[in-house]
Amino acid sequence: MKLATKIVLGFLIAISIDLLDSFVNYLLTLRVKTTSEFLLRSEAVIRHSGALNKDMVKMQSAFRGFLLTGDRQFLQPFEEGLKELPNREKQMRQMATLPRQVVIADSILILHNRWVEYAGELIEARKNSATGVRPSEDFSRLLETRMGRRGGEEYSGRLATLFNAFDETEYQQRDLRRKELAESIDRTDRYSLLFSVLLVFVGVSIALWLVRNISRRIGPLVRLAERISQGDFGRVNDAKRDELSSLSVSLNRMSEKLSSTIGELEKKNAELNQFAYVVSHDLKAPVRGISNVVRWIEEDHAAEITPTVRKYLDYIPDRIARMEALIDGILEYARAGREGTVKEAVNVGDLVAELTEMAVPEGFIVQAGTLPVVFTERLPMQQVFGNLIGNSVKYGSSGTTVITVTGADRGPYYEFTVGDNGPGIEPEYHEKIFGLFQTLREKADKESTGIGLSIVKKIVEERGGAIRVVSSPGNGAKFIFTWPKSTV
């Protein structure tokens, strides 16, 4: 089975557990929503029941007041109740969903309608009785016949009992729903905890299993890569058939290719060293021969040399010196960055101080800011600072030139600046001066071969940095280069 298939399968298992947990929580959400809707409806039922009971009590009070006083103003609440109660009774029947509530609601309505019928007869009789506070004997007999001595009290008591039973049924149903919801929440919490523990267990198990299997596969590849980095170009035997198999094949091919390339490179380096030896000795030999011939001519034929010939002969030593400087510069450029050195902690401040003491003549001022300690190769960094400081000395004037060296931490690399207050450089030469044999001085000037900045650029770029110049005529020049904290 391929690694991708194993990883996908593990994710599917984890996702399935998470979806199951989400489904259980979704069911709980529905239960909570249903219970919330029931509680809202239940509150409305209780409020409506209380309002209906209150209206019926008002009708009873108005009825009693009219019977006692005969004042028809007491009948206004009674008559309003007759108009509003049918709608309220209808709503109560619709809101009563429980079977017991339906029975109680029917009993309330039957009892109330019967009372309304009795009350209507008594009200009509009271209206027809003699005017005055005391009712007539006919009305009294009708009241005794229809309602009895305690008929009104029994009606009020039975009505209150029925409303209490109606509300109690609603409260019991509400308590039951709350209890079921609490049990559902508790059950869901247990399931969620179980699923969470299961998800963590399965996730950790899958992760450990994948890490173990991938580590077993990657381990030999990592060890081969480490051996390759140390110059041991071996192979790794891999009989698996998954995504890492192609990496094994690629590493084996790279090892073989590097082994072959390193062999060829060593051969080329040997040839280059031999070439450098030839340049250093064989090319300088004719130059020294020319110098010797000129000296012999001056010694043996001094009397015969005309002023014009003497002028030409005086040019030759400078040209010979420049030729030797060019040969040495070419050799230095070829060797720049090719000979590896051991990395060490280099205090850049101390390095600049040493270069100042050794290579900066009197009359030149070198001002160094706070410079860092860099773990790198000392010799290449010394070549860079030496060439840049020497360049400022070469183009500056004694007594007026101030050379500044600063450094700044830029995260993954350091940024160094070597500046001066010299004559400056035209913008069109900012790129050309880093080219081989490019110089701003006359070609006859033996001090300038046009190789120093090329060497600086080569060393800096081979270590992953970059260099640039900021300058204008009359405003000096600043050479800014970056040096990675972790150099190759």
C-alpha positions as CSV (number, residue, x, y, z in Angstrom):
1,M,0.0,0.0,0.0
2,K,1.3,3.4,-0.9
3,L,2.1,6.0,1.8
4,A,-0.5,8.4,0.3
5,T,-3.2,5.7,0.6
6,K,-2.2,5.0,4.2
7,I,-2.4,8.7,5.1
8,V,-5.7,9.1,3.4
9,L,-7.1,6.1,5.2
10,G,-6.0,7.4,8.5
11,F,-7.6,10.8,7.8
12,L,-10.8,9.1,6.8
13,I,-11.0,7.2,10.1
14,A,-10.4,10.4,12.1
15,I,-12.9,12.4,10.0
16,S,-15.5,9.6,10.5
17,I,-15.2,9.8,14.3
18,D,-15.4,13.6,14.2
19,L,-18.5,13.4,11.9
20,L,-20.2,10.9,14.3
21,D,-19.5,13.3,17.2
22,S,-20.9,16.2,15.2
23,F,-24.0,14.2,14.3
24,V,-24.6,13.4,18.0
25,N,-24.2,17.1,18.9
26,Y,-26.5,18.0,16.0
27,L,-29.2,15.7,17.4
28,L,-28.8,17.4,20.8
29,T,-29.1,20.8,19.1
30,L,-32.4,19.7,17.6
31,R,-33.6,18.4,21.0
32,V,-32.6,21.7,22.6
33,K,-34.4,23.7,19.9
34,T,-37.6,21.5,20.3
35,T,-37.5,21.9,24.1
36,S,-37.0,25.7,23.8
37,E,-39.9,26.0,21.4
38,F,-42.0,23.9,23.8
39,L,-41.1,26.1,26.8
40,L,-42.0,29.2,24.8
41,R,-45.4,27.7,23.9
42,S,-45.8,26.5,27.5
43,E,-45.3,30.0,28.8
44,A,-47.9,31.2,26.4
45,V,-50.3,28.5,27.5
46,I,-49.8,29.4,31.2
47,R,-50.3,33.1,30.5
48,H,-53.4,32.5,28.5
49,S,-54.9,30.2,31.2
50,G,-54.2,32.9,33.8
51,A,-55.8,35.6,31.7
52,L,-58.9,33.5,31.0
53,N,-59.2,32.7,34.7
54,K,-58.9,36.4,35.5
55,D,-61.6,37.4,33.0
56,M,-64.0,34.8,34.4
57,V,-63.4,36.0,38.0
58,K,-64.1,39.6,36.8
59,M,-67.4,38.4,35.3
60,Q,-68.3,36.8,38.6
61,S,-67.5,39.9,40.6
62,A,-69.5,42.1,38.2
63,F,-72.4,39.6,38.4
64,R,-72.4,39.7,42.3
65,G,-72.1,43.5,42.3
66,F,-75.2,43.8,40.1
67,L,-77.2,41.3,42.1
68,L,-76.4,43.1,45.3
69,T,-76.9,46.7,44.1
70,G,-79.0,46.5,41.0
71,D,-76.6,49.1,39.4
72,R,-76.2,48.3,35.8
73,Q,-72.7,49.8,35.6
74,F,-71.5,46.6,37.3
75,L,-72.7,44.6,34.2
76,Q,-70.1,46.3,31.9
77,P,-67.2,43.8,32.7
78,F,-69.8,40.9,32.5
79,E,-70.9,42.0,29.0
80,E,-67.3,42.5,27.8
81,G,-66.5,39.1,29.0
82,L,-69.3,37.6,27.1
83,K,-67.9,39.1,23.9
84,E,-64.2,38.2,24.5
85,L,-64.4,34.9,26.2
86,P,-65.5,32.8,23.2
87,N,-62.2,33.7,21.4
88,R,-60.2,33.1,24.5
89,E,-61.9,29.7,25.0
90,K,-61.2,28.8,21.4
91,Q,-57.5,29.6,21.8
92,M,-57.4,27.6,25.0
93,R,-58.8,24.6,23.2
94,Q,-56.2,25.0,20.4
95,M,-53.3,25.4,22.8
96,A,-54.3,22.4,25.0
97,T,-52.2,19.6,23.3
98,L,-52.1,17.1,26.2
99,P,-55.2,14.7,26.5
100,R,-55.7,15.6,30.2
101,Q,-55.5,19.3,29.4
102,V,-58.2,18.9,26.7
103,V,-60.5,17.2,29.2
104,I,-59.9,19.9,31.8
105,A,-60.4,22.7,29.2
106,D,-63.7,21.1,28.1
107,S,-64.8,20.9,31.8
108,I,-63.9,24.6,32.3
109,L,-65.9,25.7,29.3
110,I,-68.9,23.5,30.2
111,L,-68.9,24.8,33.8
112,H,-68.5,28.4,32.6
113,N,-71.2,28.2,30.0
114,R,-73.6,26.7,32.5
115,W,-72.8,29.5,34.9
116,V,-73.3,32.1,32.1
117,E,-76.7,30.6,31.5
118,Y,-77.7,30.8,35.1
119,A,-76.2,34.2,35.5
120,G,-78.2,35.5,32.5
121,E,-81.5,34.3,34.0
122,L,-80.7,36.0,37.3
123,I,-79.6,39.2,35.7
124,E,-82.9,39.4,33.7
125,A,-84.9,38.7,36.9
126,R,-82.9,41.3,38.8
127,K,-83.6,43.8,36.1
128,N,-87.4,43.1,36.2
129,S,-87.5,43.2,40.1
130,A,-88.6,46.3,42.0
131,T,-86.4,49.3,41.9
132,G,-84.3,49.7,45.0
133,V,-81.5,48.2,46.8
134,R,-83.5,45.3,48.2
135,P,-84.5,42.7,45.6
136,S,-88.1,41.5,45.2
137,E,-89.4,38.2,46.7
138,D,-89.7,36.6,43.2
139,F,-86.1,37.3,42.4
140,S,-85.0,36.0,45.8
141,R,-86.8,32.7,45.2
142,L,-85.2,32.4,41.7
143,L,-81.8,33.0,43.1
144,E,-82.4,30.4,45.8
145,T,-83.6,27.9,43.2
146,R,-81.0,28.4,40.5
147,M,-77.8,29.0,42.5
148,G,-78.6,27.6,45.9
149,R,-77.2,29.0,49.1
150,R,-73.5,28.3,48.3
151,G,-73.9,27.8,44.5
152,G,-71.6,30.8,43.6
153,E,-68.9,29.7,46.0
154,E,-68.9,26.1,44.7
155,Y,-68.7,27.4,41.1
156,S,-65.7,29.6,42.0
157,G,-64.0,26.8,43.9
158,R,-64.6,24.3,41.1
159,L,-63.4,26.8,38.5
160,A,-60.2,27.5,40.5
161,T,-59.6,23.8,40.9
162,L,-59.9,23.1,37.2
163,F,-57.6,26.0,36.2
164,N,-55.0,24.8,38.8
165,A,-55.3,21.3,37.4
166,F,-54.8,22.6,33.9
167,D,-51.7,24.6,34.9
168,E,-50.3,21.7,36.9
169,T,-50.5,19.4,33.9
170,E,-48.6,22.0,31.9
171,Y,-46.0,22.3,34.6
172,Q,-45.6,18.6,34.9
173,Q,-45.1,18.3,31.2
174,R,-42.5,21.1,31.3
175,D,-40.6,19.4,34.2
176,L,-40.7,16.2,32.1
177,R,-39.2,18.0,29.1
178,R,-36.5,19.6,31.2
179,K,-35.6,16.3,32.7
180,E,-35.4,14.6,29.3
181,L,-33.3,17.5,28.0
182,A,-30.9,17.3,31.0
183,E,-30.5,13.6,30.4
184,S,-29.9,14.1,26.7
185,I,-27.3,16.8,27.5
186,D,-25.6,14.5,30.0
187,R,-25.7,11.6,27.5
188,T,-24.3,13.7,24.7
189,D,-21.5,15.0,27.0
190,R,-20.5,11.4,27.7
191,Y,-20.6,10.5,24.0
192,S,-18.6,13.6,23.1
193,L,-16.0,12.8,25.7
194,L,-15.9,9.3,24.4
195,F,-15.5,10.4,20.8
196,S,-12.9,13.0,21.8
197,V,-10.8,10.4,23.6
198,L,-11.3,8.0,20.8
199,L,-10.4,10.6,18.2
200,V,-7.2,11.5,20.1
201,F,-6.3,7.9,20.6
202,V,-6.9,7.1,16.9
203,G,-5.1,10.3,15.8
204,V,-2.1,9.6,17.9
205,S,-2.0,6.0,16.9
206,I,-2.2,6.8,13.2
207,A,0.4,9.6,13.6
208,L,2.8,7.3,15.4
209,W,2.2,4.5,12.9
210,L,2.8,6.8,10.0
211,V,5.9,8.4,11.6
212,R,7.3,5.0,12.4
213,N,6.8,3.7,8.9
214,I,8.0,6.9,7.2
215,S,11.0,7.1,9.5
216,R,12.0,3.5,8.6
217,R,11.8,4.5,4.9
218,I,13.4,7.9,5.2
219,G,16.2,6.9,7.6
220,P,18.4,5.1,5.1
221,L,17.8,7.9,2.6
222,V,18.9,10.5,5.2
223,R,22.0,8.5,6.1
224,L,22.9,8.2,2.4
225,A,22.5,12.0,2.0
226,E,24.8,12.5,5.0
227,R,27.4,10.2,3.5
228,I,27.1,12.0,0.2
229,S,27.7,15.4,2.0
230,Q,30.8,13.9,3.5
231,G,32.1,12.6,0.2
232,D,31.1,8.9,0.6
233,F,29.1,8.2,-2.5
234,G,27.3,4.9,-1.7
235,R,23.9,3.5,-2.5
236,V,20.7,2.6,-0.6
237,N,18.9,-0.7,-1.2
238,D,15.1,-0.2,-1.4
239,A,12.7,-2.9,-2.3
240,K,9.5,-1.0,-1.5
241,R,7.1,0.2,-4.1
242,D,5.8,3.6,-2.9
243,E,6.4,7.3,-3.3
244,L,9.8,7.2,-1.5
245,S,11.1,4.5,-3.9
246,S,11.5,7.2,-6.6
247,L,13.5,9.3,-4.1
248,S,15.8,6.3,-3.4
249,V,16.4,5.9,-7.1
250,S,17.1,9.6,-7.5
251,L,19.5,9.6,-4.6
252,N,21.4,6.6,-6.0
253,R,21.6,8.3,-9.3
254,M,22.8,11.5,-7.7
255,S,25.4,9.6,-5.7
256,E,26.7,8.0,-8.9
257,K,26.7,11.3,-10.8
258,L,28.4,13.2,-7.9
259,S,31.0,10.5,-7.6
260,S,31.8,10.8,-11.3
261,T,31.6,14.6,-11.2
262,I,33.8,14.9,-8.2
263,G,36.4,12.7,-9.8
264,E,36.3,14.9,-12.9
265,L,36.4,18.1,-10.8
266,E,39.4,16.9,-8.9
267,K,41.1,16.2,-12.2
268,K,40.3,19.7,-13.5
269,N,41.5,21.2,-10.2
270,A,44.8,19.4,-10.6
271,E,45.1,20.7,-14.1
272,L,44.1,24.2,-12.9
273,N,46.8,24.1,-10.2
274,Q,49.3,23.0,-12.8
275,F,48.2,25.9,-15.0
276,A,48.5,28.3,-12.1
277,Y,52.1,27.0,-11.6
278,V,52.9,27.5,-15.2
279,V,51.4,31.1,-15.2
280,S,53.3,31.9,-12.0
281,H,56.7,30.7,-13.2
282,D,56.7,30.4,-17.0
283,L,54.8,33.6,-17.9
284,K,56.8,35.6,-15.5
285,A,60.1,34.3,-16.8
286,P,59.8,36.2,-20.2
287,V,58.8,39.3,-18.3
288,R,61.8,39.1,-16.1
289,G,63.9,38.4,-19.2
290,I,62.7,41.6,-20.8
291,S,63.5,43.5,-17.6
292,N,67.0,42.0,-17.6
293,V,67.5,42.9,-21.3
294,V,66.5,46.5,-20.6
295,R,68.9,46.7,-17.6
296,W,71.8,45.3,-19.8
297,I,71.1,47.8,-22.5
298,E,71.2,50.6,-20.0
299,E,74.5,49.2,-18.5
300,D,76.3,48.4,-21.7
301,H,75.1,51.1,-24.0
302,A,74.5,54.0,-21.7
303,A,76.5,56.4,-23.8
304,E,74.7,55.5,-26.9
305,I,71.2,56.0,-25.6
306,T,69.5,59.1,-26.9
307,P,67.0,61.1,-24.8
308,T,64.1,59.7,-26.9
309,V,65.3,56.1,-26.4
310,R,65.8,56.8,-22.7
311,K,62.2,58.1,-22.4
312,Y,60.9,54.8,-24.0
313,L,63.2,52.7,-21.9
314,D,61.8,54.4,-18.8
315,Y,58.3,53.2,-19.8
316,I,59.3,49.6,-19.8
317,P,59.8,49.0,-16.0
318,D,56.3,50.4,-15.3
319,R,54.8,48.2,-18.0
320,I,56.7,45.1,-16.7
321,A,55.5,45.8,-13.1
322,R,51.9,46.2,-14.4
323,M,52.2,42.9,-16.2
324,E,53.4,41.1,-13.1
325,A,50.6,42.7,-11.1
326,L,48.1,41.5,-13.7
327,I,49.5,38.0,-13.6
328,D,49.3,37.9,-9.8
329,G,45.8,39.4,-9.9
330,I,44.6,36.7,-12.3
331,L,46.0,34.0,-10.1
332,E,44.4,35.5,-7.0
333,Y,41.0,35.7,-8.8
334,A,41.3,32.1,-9.9
335,R,42.1,31.0,-6.4
336,A,39.4,33.2,-4.7
337,G,36.9,31.1,-2.9
338,R,38.4,27.8,-4.3
339,E,40.5,26.9,-1.4
340,G,38.3,26.0,1.5
341,T,39.2,27.1,5.1
342,V,37.9,26.0,8.5
343,K,35.1,28.0,9.9
344,E,35.7,29.9,13.1
345,A,34.2,32.7,15.2
346,V,35.6,35.9,13.5
347,N,35.4,39.2,15.4
348,V,34.9,41.6,12.5
349,G,35.9,44.6,14.6
350,D,39.3,43.0,15.4
351,L,39.7,41.9,11.8
352,V,39.2,45.5,10.6
353,A,41.6,46.8,13.2
354,E,44.3,44.4,12.0
355,L,43.8,45.4,8.4
356,T,44.0,49.0,9.3
357,E,47.3,48.5,11.2
358,M,48.8,46.5,8.3
359,A,47.5,48.1,5.1
360,V,46.3,51.7,5.8
361,P,49.0,54.3,5.5
362,E,49.4,57.3,7.9
363,G,47.1,60.2,7.1
364,F,44.1,58.0,6.5
365,I,41.4,57.7,9.2
366,V,39.4,54.4,9.7
367,Q,36.3,54.7,11.8
368,A,34.7,51.3,12.7
369,G,31.3,51.1,14.4
370,T,30.0,48.2,16.4
371,L,30.8,45.1,14.4
372,P,29.5,41.5,15.1
373,V,31.2,38.2,15.6
374,V,30.5,35.9,12.7
375,F,31.0,32.2,12.5
376,T,32.6,31.9,9.1
377,E,35.8,31.5,7.1
378,R,38.3,34.1,8.2
379,L,40.4,34.4,5.0
380,P,37.6,35.1,2.5
381,M,36.2,37.8,4.8
382,Q,39.6,39.3,5.3
383,Q,40.1,39.4,1.5
384,V,36.7,41.3,1.1
385,F,37.4,43.9,3.8
386,G,41.1,44.2,2.7
387,N,40.2,44.9,-0.9
388,L,37.4,47.4,-0.1
389,I,39.5,49.3,2.5
390,G,42.5,49.2,0.1
391,N,40.2,50.6,-2.7
392,S,39.3,53.6,-0.5
393,V,43.0,54.2,0.2
394,K,43.9,53.8,-3.4
395,Y,41.5,56.4,-4.6
396,G,41.6,58.7,-1.6
397,S,44.0,61.4,-0.5
398,S,46.2,61.3,2.6
399,G,45.1,63.7,5.3
400,T,41.6,64.1,4.1
401,T,40.2,60.6,3.6
402,V,38.0,59.1,6.3
403,I,37.0,55.4,5.9
404,T,34.0,54.2,7.8
405,V,33.1,50.5,8.4
406,T,29.7,49.6,9.9
407,G,27.6,46.5,10.3
408,A,23.9,45.7,10.9
409,D,22.0,42.5,11.8
410,R,19.4,41.8,9.0
411,G,17.9,38.6,10.3
412,P,19.4,35.7,8.2
413,Y,22.4,37.8,7.3
414,Y,24.7,40.6,8.3
415,E,24.9,43.8,6.2
416,F,28.3,45.5,6.1
417,T,29.2,49.0,4.7
418,V,32.6,50.2,3.8
419,G,32.4,53.9,2.9
420,D,34.7,56.9,2.3
421,N,34.6,60.6,1.5
422,G,36.7,60.2,-1.6
423,P,36.0,61.4,-5.2
424,G,33.0,59.2,-5.7
425,I,32.0,57.2,-8.8
426,E,29.8,58.1,-11.8
427,P,26.5,56.2,-11.8
428,E,27.3,54.6,-15.2
429,Y,30.3,52.8,-13.7
430,H,28.5,51.3,-10.7
431,E,28.1,47.9,-12.4
432,K,31.2,48.0,-14.6
433,I,33.7,48.4,-11.7
434,F,32.9,44.8,-10.5
435,G,33.9,43.4,-13.9
436,L,37.3,41.8,-14.5
437,F,40.1,44.3,-15.4
438,Q,37.7,47.2,-15.0
439,T,39.3,50.2,-13.3
440,L,38.7,53.9,-13.0
441,R,42.4,54.7,-13.2
442,E,44.6,54.9,-16.2
443,K,45.7,51.6,-17.6
444,A,49.3,52.6,-17.0
445,D,48.7,52.8,-13.3
446,K,50.4,49.8,-11.8
447,E,48.5,50.1,-8.5
448,S,45.2,49.4,-10.2
449,T,44.7,46.1,-12.1
450,G,40.9,46.2,-12.1
451,I,40.7,42.8,-10.3
452,G,40.2,43.6,-6.6
453,L,36.4,44.4,-6.8
454,S,35.9,41.3,-9.1
455,I,37.5,39.2,-6.4
456,V,35.2,40.8,-3.7
457,K,32.1,40.2,-5.8
458,K,33.1,36.6,-6.5
459,I,33.8,35.8,-2.8
460,V,30.6,37.5,-1.6
461,E,28.3,35.8,-4.2
462,E,29.8,32.4,-3.7
463,R,28.7,32.6,-0.1
464,G,25.2,33.6,-0.9
465,G,25.6,37.3,-0.4
466,A,25.3,40.4,-2.7
467,I,27.3,43.6,-3.1
468,R,26.4,47.0,-4.5
469,V,27.8,50.5,-4.5
470,V,26.1,53.8,-3.6
471,S,28.0,56.8,-4.9
472,S,28.0,60.0,-6.9
473,P,30.8,62.3,-8.0
474,G,32.2,64.4,-5.1
475,N,30.2,62.5,-2.4
476,G,32.4,59.5,-1.7
477,A,31.4,55.9,-2.2
478,K,29.7,53.2,0.0
479,F,30.2,49.6,-0.8
480,I,27.4,47.6,0.9
481,F,27.5,43.8,1.0
482,T,25.7,41.0,2.8
483,W,27.2,38.0,4.4
484,P,24.9,35.2,5.5
485,K,25.1,34.1,9.1
486,S,25.3,30.4,7.9
487,T,27.8,30.4,5.1
488,V,28.6,27.5,2.8
